[in-house]
Amino acid sequence: MVRGNNDKEWAETIPHNLTFTLDSVTFYMVHNKKEVPTSLTGVNVVVFGRSHKYVQEEKDGVLWLNPGSCGPRRFHQEITMMMAEITGGKIQVKKITIPHEPK
């Protein structure tokens, strides 16, 4: 996990960004998409948040993911999360939409 914009003193030890590899798939994780470095050499997947809006798109061979938000509904958006499975160096992502009662 990485530190978000509302994570204050209690989260000082949580990193601002994180790069890690699982089964030959390299991830770069950051809260704000605007803070992703311009060079993503060696990165296969970028995971970000901030907007609370689901995103799953490929750009220049890099998969960009935002799981959305599965907490209380915000900004009249869907309540979403995602599940990812890596097999043989390939990632498959499934969007999960959580039903909610309109207010």
Protein Blocks (a to p, Z undefined) as FASTA:
>chain_A
ZZdfklcfklmmpcfbdcddeehiacdddfblmlpcfblghiabdcdehjopacdddeeh
iacddebjabdcehhiacdddddddeehiacddddddddddZZ
